[in-house]
Amino acid sequence: MHRTKIENTVVAYLDNDDSPDITNPIHSTEVAKAYGFDGPLVGGVTVWGWATETILTALGEDWLEQGWAEYSFRHPTFPGDQLTVRATLDEDSPVASWTVEMVNQEDITCVSGAVGLGKSAWNQEFIRPNTIVPTAESDNKGPLTLDNAKTGEDWLAAELNFSEHEQREFIATKQHTNNPLFVGGNAIAHPSWSAGWAEKLLRHNFAIPSSMHTRSRVQHHSKIPVGTTVFGGAHLLEVYERKAHHFANYDVLLVDSQGSELVQLRHWTIFKIATVEERAQVTD
């Protein structure tokens, strides 16, 4: 019998040291509470990564090289939360797509999204960077602001080898999985490793004190085997203010050393998180 609903559970964990000295300290107790949150926020790509097993059950391994996803973070996920990951087949859709929800122990939807095979309806909307020639990260990066943001322009590109060491470290810290697809010498990159490039490129270009990933669109073009050198570039679409937070929306392209497309991302993130006082002043 064809399944139309798939459900798994996961207990949320922090994938970094609980310290204000980490790259993005909103994922630490001290800084998160200073911004008015109950505890350290688990990173968005990590949370979404926990839906991978459910998605693979629904769509199969082909999703990793010819599938898409779009998802939004509706409520913070904290370490210790018990998340139910639920995928439901959209039987009325003209294409085989699934709705995905991640709901915590209080029945609050933390993440909502959709996944499917093939090219997404928005695949042609991605803006490709003009070049993806990697540039070393500067020691003198400045901040990203609403005033200095150069919308419509590319950011400096970066490169990283998806080595066996990188794969082992990622699985040991970020995504605790024993799925043979993602472990061992013949592993491929976990989809949350690819999604993590968006925040990596943000910090490759700017000094960002803390950020919060809010939404993503992802189009997979190819699996990424261990040993692949990945080049990533980004194109800034817009920056804006909403509820005192400062947002950036940008497209990311990952390619291999031959220039073959691996993944495209459209990423929304808060690059300047509003303080409790700043949020209190918002009237709308």
C-alpha positions as a LaTeX table, in Angstrom:
\begin{tabular}{lrrr}
\hline
Residue & $x$ (\AA) & $y$ (\AA) & $z$ (\AA) \\
\hline
Met1 & 0.00 & 0.00 & 0.00 \\
His2 & 1.32 & 3.44 & $-0.95$ \\
Arg3 & 2.01 & 5.56 & 2.12 \\
Thr4 & 0.51 & 9.04 & 2.28 \\
Lys5 & 1.79 & 10.02 & 5.74 \\
Ile6 & 5.18 & 9.42 & 7.35 \\
Glu7 & 6.08 & 10.35 & 10.91 \\
Asn8 & 9.29 & 10.26 & 12.92 \\
Thr9 & 10.45 & 11.82 & 16.17 \\
Val10 & 13.71 & 13.43 & 17.26 \\
Val11 & 14.93 & 15.02 & 20.47 \\
Ala12 & 16.56 & 18.37 & 19.71 \\
Tyr13 & 20.19 & 18.88 & 20.68 \\
Leu14 & 22.63 & 21.77 & 20.50 \\
Asp15 & 25.28 & 21.17 & 17.84 \\
Asn16 & 27.85 & 23.58 & 19.27 \\
Asp17 & 29.45 & 24.56 & 22.56 \\
Asp18 & 27.06 & 26.52 & 24.77 \\
Ser19 & 29.38 & 29.51 & 24.80 \\
Pro20 & 29.07 & 33.17 & 23.73 \\
Asp21 & 32.44 & 32.79 & 21.98 \\
Ile22 & 31.10 & 30.66 & 19.10 \\
Thr23 & 30.68 & 31.95 & 15.53 \\
Asn24 & 26.96 & 32.60 & 15.97 \\
Pro25 & 26.32 & 33.16 & 19.69 \\
Ile26 & 22.52 & 33.24 & 19.35 \\
His27 & 23.05 & 29.47 & 19.71 \\
Ser28 & 24.29 & 29.98 & 23.27 \\
Thr29 & 22.25 & 30.38 & 26.44 \\
Glu30 & 23.85 & 33.65 & 27.53 \\
Val31 & 23.33 & 35.55 & 24.29 \\
Ala32 & 19.94 & 34.04 & 23.40 \\
Lys33 & 18.52 & 35.01 & 26.80 \\
Ala34 & 19.93 & 38.52 & 26.39 \\
Tyr35 & 17.77 & 38.77 & 23.25 \\
Gly36 & 14.71 & 37.56 & 25.15 \\
Phe37 & 14.65 & 33.87 & 24.21 \\
Asp38 & 14.10 & 31.06 & 26.71 \\
Gly39 & 17.37 & 29.34 & 25.84 \\
Pro40 & 19.89 & 28.74 & 23.06 \\
Leu41 & 18.34 & 28.48 & 19.61 \\
Val42 & 19.25 & 25.36 & 17.66 \\
Gly43 & 20.54 & 26.32 & 14.20 \\
Gly44 & 17.99 & 26.33 & 11.41 \\
Val45 & 19.83 & 24.08 & 8.96 \\
Thr46 & 20.44 & 21.60 & 11.78 \\
Val47 & 16.74 & 21.51 & 12.66 \\
Trp48 & 15.71 & 21.10 & 9.03 \\
Gly49 & 18.37 & 18.43 & 8.62 \\
Trp50 & 16.51 & 16.26 & 11.14 \\
Ala51 & 13.69 & 15.96 & 8.57 \\
Thr52 & 16.03 & 14.25 & 6.08 \\
Glu53 & 15.19 & 10.65 & 7.03 \\
Thr54 & 11.47 & 11.39 & 6.75 \\
Ile55 & 11.95 & 13.03 & 3.36 \\
Leu56 & 14.05 & 10.13 & 2.06 \\
Thr57 & 11.33 & 7.71 & 3.13 \\
Ala58 & 8.82 & 9.77 & 1.18 \\
Leu59 & 10.82 & 10.51 & $-1.98$ \\
Gly60 & 13.83 & 8.18 & $-1.99$ \\
Glu61 & 17.51 & 8.82 & $-2.59$ \\
Asp62 & 16.79 & 10.58 & $-5.90$ \\
Trp63 & 15.69 & 13.63 & $-3.90$ \\
Leu64 & 19.36 & 14.31 & $-3.10$ \\
Glu65 & 20.24 & 14.92 & $-6.75$ \\
Gln66 & 16.99 & 15.96 & $-8.39$ \\
Gly67 & 14.74 & 17.24 & $-5.66$ \\
Trp68 & 13.68 & 20.48 & $-4.04$ \\
Ala69 & 12.61 & 21.83 & $-0.68$ \\
Glu70 & 11.21 & 25.04 & 0.72 \\
Tyr71 & 10.74 & 25.65 & 4.40 \\
Ser72 & 10.18 & 28.37 & 7.00 \\
Phe73 & 10.98 & 28.55 & 10.71 \\
Arg74 & 7.83 & 29.48 & 12.64 \\
His75 & 9.04 & 29.05 & 16.21 \\
Pro76 & 12.45 & 28.55 & 17.82 \\
Thr77 & 13.67 & 25.03 & 18.59 \\
Phe78 & 15.49 & 24.59 & 21.89 \\
Pro79 & 17.70 & 21.73 & 23.08 \\
Gly80 & 15.56 & 19.00 & 24.62 \\
Asp81 & 12.47 & 19.76 & 22.52 \\
Gln82 & 10.74 & 16.62 & 21.28 \\
Leu83 & 9.95 & 17.17 & 17.62 \\
Thr84 & 7.51 & 15.17 & 15.57 \\
Val85 & 8.53 & 15.25 & 11.91 \\
Arg86 & 5.47 & 14.67 & 9.76 \\
Ala87 & 5.35 & 14.37 & 5.95 \\
Thr88 & 1.97 & 14.26 & 4.22 \\
Leu89 & 1.50 & 13.52 & 0.52 \\
Asp90 & $-0.24$ & 16.32 & $-1.38$ \\
Glu91 & $-2.63$ & 14.06 & $-3.25$ \\
Asp92 & $-4.29$ & 16.95 & $-5.11$ \\
Ser93 & $-0.99$ & 18.36 & $-6.38$ \\
Pro94 & $-0.16$ & 17.89 & $-10.09$ \\
Val95 & 3.35 & 16.81 & $-9.03$ \\
Ala96 & 4.39 & 14.36 & $-6.32$ \\
Ser97 & 5.03 & 16.77 & $-3.47$ \\
Trp98 & 4.83 & 16.37 & 0.28 \\
Thr99 & 4.04 & 18.85 & 3.04 \\
Val100 & 6.53 & 18.64 & 5.90 \\
Glu101 & 5.91 & 19.88 & 9.44 \\
Met102 & 8.06 & 19.74 & 12.56 \\
Val103 & 5.94 & 20.10 & 15.70 \\
Asn104 & 7.25 & 20.29 & 19.27 \\
Gln105 & 5.94 & 18.71 & 22.48 \\
Glu106 & 3.60 & 21.67 & 23.06 \\
Asp107 & 1.99 & 21.09 & 19.64 \\
Ile108 & 3.65 & 24.24 & 18.29 \\
Thr109 & 4.75 & 24.09 & 14.65 \\
Cys110 & 8.43 & 25.01 & 14.60 \\
Val111 & 9.04 & 24.37 & 10.89 \\
Ser112 & 6.70 & 24.10 & 7.92 \\
Gly113 & 7.61 & 23.35 & 4.35 \\
Ala114 & 7.25 & 21.24 & 1.24 \\
Val115 & 9.47 & 18.87 & $-0.74$ \\
Gly116 & 9.30 & 17.15 & $-4.10$ \\
Leu117 & 11.21 & 15.57 & $-6.97$ \\
Gly118 & 12.39 & 17.23 & $-10.17$ \\
Lys119 & 12.68 & 20.96 & $-10.76$ \\
Ser120 & 10.76 & 23.24 & $-8.45$ \\
Ala121 & 8.24 & 25.77 & $-9.71$ \\
Trp122 & 10.66 & 28.55 & $-8.68$ \\
Asn123 & 13.86 & 26.97 & $-10.05$ \\
Gln124 & 14.20 & 29.54 & $-12.85$ \\
Glu125 & 14.04 & 32.43 & $-10.39$ \\
Phe126 & 17.54 & 31.84 & $-8.98$ \\
Ile127 & 20.13 & 34.48 & $-9.81$ \\
Arg128 & 23.54 & 32.95 & $-10.53$ \\
Pro129 & 26.66 & 34.80 & $-9.38$ \\
Asn130 & 28.73 & 36.02 & $-12.32$ \\
Thr131 & 31.83 & 34.22 & $-11.09$ \\
Ile132 & 32.71 & 31.70 & $-8.40$ \\
Val133 & 36.44 & 32.27 & $-8.11$ \\
Pro134 & 37.24 & 31.74 & $-4.41$ \\
Thr135 & 38.77 & 34.56 & $-2.41$ \\
Ala136 & 40.46 & 34.21 & 0.96 \\
Glu137 & 38.46 & 35.49 & 3.91 \\
Ser138 & 39.57 & 38.97 & 4.92 \\
Asp139 & 40.81 & 39.77 & 8.43 \\
Asn140 & 39.22 & 43.21 & 8.14 \\
Lys141 & 35.62 & 42.42 & 7.29 \\
Gly142 & 33.09 & 45.11 & 8.09 \\
Pro143 & 29.46 & 44.68 & 9.10 \\
Leu144 & 26.54 & 44.26 & 6.75 \\
Thr145 & 24.05 & 47.10 & 7.17 \\
Leu146 & 20.90 & 48.30 & 5.47 \\
Asp147 & 22.90 & 51.29 & 4.21 \\
Asn148 & 26.03 & 49.56 & 2.87 \\
Ala149 & 24.36 & 46.49 & 1.36 \\
Lys150 & 24.98 & 46.34 & $-2.39$ \\
Thr151 & 21.83 & 44.68 & $-3.66$ \\
Gly152 & 22.06 & 43.15 & $-7.09$ \\
Glu153 & 25.77 & 42.39 & $-6.66$ \\
Asp154 & 27.78 & 39.24 & $-5.94$ \\
Trp155 & 29.63 & 38.45 & $-2.74$ \\
Leu156 & 33.14 & 37.01 & $-2.58$ \\
Ala157 & 33.14 & 33.27 & $-3.24$ \\
Ala158 & 34.67 & 30.56 & $-1.04$ \\
Glu159 & 35.85 & 26.98 & $-1.42$ \\
Leu160 & 35.93 & 23.96 & 0.88 \\
Asn161 & 36.95 & 20.38 & 0.30 \\
Phe162 & 34.31 & 17.92 & 1.45 \\
Ser163 & 36.99 & 15.62 & 2.80 \\
Glu164 & 36.48 & 12.48 & 4.86 \\
His165 & 37.58 & 14.50 & 7.90 \\
Glu166 & 35.00 & 17.20 & 7.13 \\
Gln167 & 32.32 & 14.53 & 6.68 \\
Arg168 & 33.19 & 12.78 & 9.98 \\
Glu169 & 33.26 & 16.01 & 11.95 \\
Phe170 & 29.95 & 17.18 & 10.49 \\
Ile171 & 28.16 & 13.93 & 11.36 \\
Ala172 & 29.73 & 13.82 & 14.83 \\
Thr173 & 28.61 & 17.35 & 15.72 \\
Lys174 & 25.88 & 18.65 & 13.41 \\
Gln175 & 23.80 & 15.66 & 12.27 \\
His176 & 23.90 & 12.54 & 14.40 \\
Thr177 & 22.98 & 9.91 & 11.83 \\
Asn178 & 24.04 & 6.37 & 11.04 \\
Asn179 & 22.47 & 6.43 & 7.58 \\
Pro180 & 25.10 & 4.75 & 5.32 \\
Leu181 & 24.53 & 7.44 & 2.71 \\
Phe182 & 26.20 & 10.00 & 4.95 \\
Val183 & 28.89 & 8.04 & 6.83 \\
Gly184 & 32.07 & 6.24 & 5.76 \\
Gly185 & 34.58 & 6.63 & 2.97 \\
Asn186 & 31.91 & 6.51 & 0.25 \\
Ala187 & 29.61 & 9.03 & 1.94 \\
Ile188 & 27.85 & 11.92 & 0.28 \\
Ala189 & 27.19 & 15.29 & 1.85 \\
His190 & 24.17 & 15.55 & 4.10 \\
Pro191 & 21.69 & 18.12 & 2.71 \\
Ser192 & 22.10 & 20.27 & 5.82 \\
Trp193 & 25.85 & 20.52 & 5.05 \\
Ser194 & 24.94 & 22.07 & 1.70 \\
Ala195 & 22.32 & 24.35 & 3.26 \\
Gly196 & 24.89 & 25.56 & 5.78 \\
Trp197 & 26.84 & 27.26 & 3.00 \\
Ala198 & 24.45 & 30.22 & 2.99 \\
Glu199 & 25.44 & 31.36 & 6.49 \\
Lys200 & 29.07 & 30.39 & 5.75 \\
Leu201 & 29.15 & 32.81 & 2.81 \\
Leu202 & 27.46 & 35.54 & 4.84 \\
Arg203 & 30.30 & 35.36 & 7.37 \\
His204 & 32.93 & 34.91 & 4.65 \\
Asn205 & 32.01 & 38.42 & 3.52 \\
Phe206 & 30.88 & 40.28 & 6.64 \\
Ala207 & 31.43 & 40.51 & 10.40 \\
Ile208 & 28.07 & 39.31 & 11.71 \\
Pro209 & 27.63 & 39.25 & 15.52 \\
Ser210 & 24.56 & 36.95 & 15.45 \\
Ser211 & 22.07 & 35.84 & 12.84 \\
Met212 & 18.84 & 33.85 & 12.61 \\
His213 & 17.97 & 31.77 & 9.55 \\
Thr214 & 14.25 & 32.23 & 8.81 \\
Arg215 & 13.44 & 30.64 & 5.44 \\
Ser216 & 14.99 & 28.67 & 2.55 \\
Arg217 & 14.42 & 27.34 & $-0.92$ \\
Val218 & 16.75 & 24.54 & $-2.06$ \\
Gln219 & 17.18 & 22.89 & $-5.46$ \\
His220 & 19.44 & 19.83 & $-5.50$ \\
His221 & 21.25 & 19.14 & $-8.77$ \\
Ser222 & 23.77 & 16.47 & $-7.79$ \\
Lys223 & 25.02 & 14.43 & $-4.86$ \\
Ile224 & 28.30 & 15.60 & $-3.32$ \\
Pro225 & 30.68 & 12.65 & $-2.72$ \\
Val226 & 33.51 & 12.71 & $-0.20$ \\
Gly227 & 36.58 & 14.24 & $-1.84$ \\
Thr228 & 34.64 & 16.87 & $-3.80$ \\
Thr229 & 36.03 & 20.41 & $-3.69$ \\
Val230 & 33.01 & 22.69 & $-3.46$ \\
Phe231 & 32.99 & 26.30 & $-4.63$ \\
Gly232 & 30.23 & 28.59 & $-3.43$ \\
Gly233 & 29.13 & 32.05 & $-4.47$ \\
Ala234 & 26.24 & 34.32 & $-3.54$ \\
His235 & 24.19 & 37.14 & $-5.07$ \\
Leu236 & 22.42 & 39.64 & $-2.79$ \\
Leu237 & 18.79 & 40.19 & $-3.74$ \\
Glu238 & 17.54 & 42.56 & $-1.05$ \\
Val239 & 17.86 & 43.77 & 2.52 \\
Tyr240 & 14.97 & 45.11 & 4.58 \\
Glu241 & 13.70 & 45.79 & 8.09 \\
Arg242 & 10.76 & 43.97 & 9.64 \\
Lys243 & 9.68 & 44.17 & 13.29 \\
Ala244 & 13.00 & 45.91 & 14.03 \\
His245 & 15.02 & 42.96 & 12.67 \\
His246 & 17.30 & 43.50 & 9.65 \\
Phe247 & 16.92 & 40.81 & 6.98 \\
Ala248 & 18.99 & 39.73 & 3.99 \\
Asn249 & 17.72 & 37.62 & 1.11 \\
Tyr250 & 20.29 & 36.14 & $-1.26$ \\
Asp251 & 20.89 & 33.32 & $-3.73$ \\
Val252 & 23.71 & 30.79 & $-3.38$ \\
Leu253 & 25.20 & 28.50 & $-6.00$ \\
Leu254 & 27.48 & 25.55 & $-5.19$ \\
Val255 & 29.54 & 23.93 & $-7.96$ \\
Asp256 & 32.35 & 21.38 & $-8.14$ \\
Ser257 & 35.82 & 21.85 & $-9.61$ \\
Gln258 & 34.45 & 21.14 & $-13.10$ \\
Gly259 & 31.80 & 23.84 & $-12.74$ \\
Ser260 & 28.95 & 21.34 & $-12.51$ \\
Glu261 & 26.04 & 22.62 & $-10.43$ \\
Leu262 & 25.53 & 20.87 & $-7.11$ \\
Val263 & 22.93 & 22.90 & $-5.21$ \\
Gln264 & 21.15 & 26.23 & $-5.48$ \\
Leu265 & 19.76 & 28.00 & $-2.42$ \\
Arg266 & 17.62 & 31.05 & $-1.80$ \\
His267 & 18.23 & 32.07 & 1.79 \\
Trp268 & 16.51 & 34.47 & 4.16 \\
Thr269 & 18.26 & 35.42 & 7.40 \\
Ile270 & 18.12 & 38.07 & 10.09 \\
Phe271 & 21.63 & 39.53 & 10.05 \\
Lys272 & 20.92 & 42.05 & 12.83 \\
Ile273 & 18.66 & 40.68 & 15.56 \\
Ala274 & 16.56 & 43.30 & 17.30 \\
Thr275 & 16.93 & 43.63 & 21.05 \\
Val276 & 13.97 & 43.20 & 23.39 \\
Glu277 & 13.77 & 46.97 & 23.71 \\
Glu278 & 13.86 & 47.52 & 19.95 \\
Arg279 & 11.11 & 44.97 & 19.39 \\
Ala280 & 8.96 & 46.60 & 22.10 \\
Gln281 & 9.02 & 49.87 & 20.16 \\
Val282 & 7.44 & 48.30 & 17.08 \\
Thr283 & 3.76 & 49.19 & 16.93 \\
Asp284 & 2.59 & 47.34 & 13.82 \\
\hline
\end{tabular}
